[in-house]
Amino acid sequence: MLGVDACEFGGQVVELLWIAMCYRGLVGDEDDAPAETVAFKTPAQKTLEEIRRLDQDDESLVRYKKTLLGVTSSPQGDTPNVQVLSMTLLFDEGSPPLTMDLTGNLSNLPVFTLKEGVQFRIKIVFKVNHEIVSGLKYYHVTSRKGLNVDKEAFMVGSYGPRAEEQEFISSVEEAPKGMIARGHYTIKSRFIDDDKNVHLAWEWGFDIKKDWE
């Protein structure tokens, strides 16, 4: 029994060393956002009403702004300006999508099972309710066995308020692959904007396995 326990302990040490070596230098602290690839200075923020009042004598410009901004009836009460409704993993190989509802209890989100090496895209459905929001980003940090192994930042864009839901779909991602890469991963996600407002933060997870189950 002692020999078996020692072998198991040794295997765990090797696995942790593998994680540390493979991802060393790729990630920093959890709250360190990835460096921006393009330097961009955010213009002074104007309210939606201020924008609509500009150039009211120019009929063509007024029509253009109506097309761009839409005609909305803002939700009443304490409805936040940005609501993140759901996140879905879309798989390129035709496997059924996996969706999590982000409008309820965020402490009880599902743990997904992913086939190793599968390619997928992240779809986030959200609403903007009251004012234009600038520079929305989806940001997440992935960890395994207490070590940060990856972090990503996706530019979502700037949006005006609309009654309809809006969506963002990321570029292609690839799940970890290989025998040692199999296991449980924890992801801490945030939906933020240029003003560093965190519109939603949530934690979820997935298990990498040899095949779908």
N, C-alpha and C positions, 0 to 999 in steps of 0.2 A: 504493500500500500504506500509506503514512504517513497519507493521508487516511482510509482505512477504519479503521485502528487508532485514530486520534484520535476518530472518530465513536463507535466502540465504547466507548472510555474515557469519552467524554462521556455516553453512555447509562447506564453504570454509576454515574457520579456522580449523575445525575438520579434513578436508582432509589434510591440510598442516601439522598439528600435526602428523597425521598418517604417512605421508611420512617421516617426520623427525625421528619419533620413530622407524619405521621399518628398516630404512637404516642407522641409526646413528652408526658410528664406522666402517661401511663397506667401505666408500669412504672418500678420502681426497680432497686435491686441485685438480683441473682439470688436471694440468700438472704433478702431481705426478704419475709416472709410477709404476705399481704393482711390489712388490719385486720379484726378480728372485728366482725360486724354486731351481735351481741348480747353484752353483758357477762355472763359466766357464771363463777362461782367453783366450781372442781372440789371436790367433797367429799373427805374423807379416804378414801384407798383401803383397802379391806379385801380379804383373800384370799378365795377361794371357800369354803374350809373354814370361815373365821370367819363368813361369811354363813350357811352351812348350819347352824352351831351355834346361831345366834340363835333365841330363842323356840321351842325344841324341844318345849315342852309344848303349843304351840298347833297342833293337828292340821290345821286348815284352812290356817294359814299355811305349815306344812310342805309340804302338798300344792301350794299356790300356788308356793312356791319351786322345787319339783321341776318344775312345768310351765314356769316362767320360765327356770330355769337348765339344765334337762335333766339327763339321767343320762349321764355321759360316762366313758370310760376314756381317760385322758390318754396321749398317745404317750410312749414311754420314750426315754431317752437325751438327746441334745442338741437335740432338736426345738425350734425357737423357739416362743415363745408365739403369735406371729402369723406366718402364712405367706401371702405374696401369690403366687397361683398363675398368674393370667393376666389380661390386659387385652384387651378387645374393643371395636371401634368398631361401633356399631349404626346403620344408616342408615335414616332415615325414608322415603326414596323407594323402598325395597324392594331396594336393591343388596345383594349378599351381604356378611355381616359380615366384618371383618378382625380376626384374633386373633393375639396374641403370647404365647408361653409364657414365663413369668417364673420357672420353676423350674430352668432350665439356665444356659447361658453367656450372661450379660447383655451381653457385649461384641460379640455377633453378632446383634443383634435386626434384624428386617426393616425396610426402609423402605417405607412404604405410599404408594400413589398415590391421591390424592383428586381428585374433580371439584370445580372451583372453586364456592364457594357452597353445597355440599351440607350438609344438616343431619344431625347425628349425635348419638348419646349414647355415653358412656363406661361400659362395664361392667367392674367389677373383681371377680374371684372370689378369695376368701381363706378361711383357716381360723383360728380361735382355739382353742388347744390346752390351755392349763393354767389360766390365771387370767382374770378379767374384765379387759377392756381398755377404757379410758375415752377418749371423744372422738377416735376415729379420724378422720383427714382424708386426702383425696387432694389433693396440691398439685403444680402443675407450672408451669414457666417456659418460654415459647416464644421462640426467637430465630431471626433470619435475618441472614446475612452479618455475624455477630458482634454484632448489636444485639438486645437484649431487646424483643420487640414485644407480649408478652401474659403475664399470669400469672393463675392461677385457683386457688382453694381450695374444695374441696367437702367439706362435713361428711358423714361416713359414719355415725358414731354410736358407741354403746357396746355391747359384745357380751360374752357369756359363752362359755365353751368348749363346743364341740359336736363330735361326730364328723363331722357333715355339713359340706360346703362352704357358705359364705355368699357373698352377692353384693351389690354396690352398683351402682346405675345412676344416672348423673348426669342433670341437666336437659339440654335441647337446646342443643347448640353448633352454630356455623356456620363452615364453612371459609372462609378468605379468598377474595375473588373480584375479578375484574378482571385485565386484561392484566399490569399491573405487579406484582400480587400473586402471579402464578405463579412457581414456583420451589421451592427446597428450604428446609425448616424443620427446626430441631432442637428437641427437647423434653426437658427434664430433669424427671423425675417423682420424687416421694417419697410414701411412705405412712407417716404419722406419727401420734402420739397426743398427748394433753393434756400428757404429761410430756416432750414433745419427743424421745421415742424414735423413731428412724428405723428402721422395720421393713423397708423396702426402698427403695433409690434406684436408678433406672435411666435410661438415655438412649436415645432412639429418634428417628425422624424420619419426615417425610412430604413428598412432592412434590405441589404443587398444579399441576394441568394443566387445560386447557380442557374436557376430557372424560375419561371413564374409559378406561383402556388395559388 
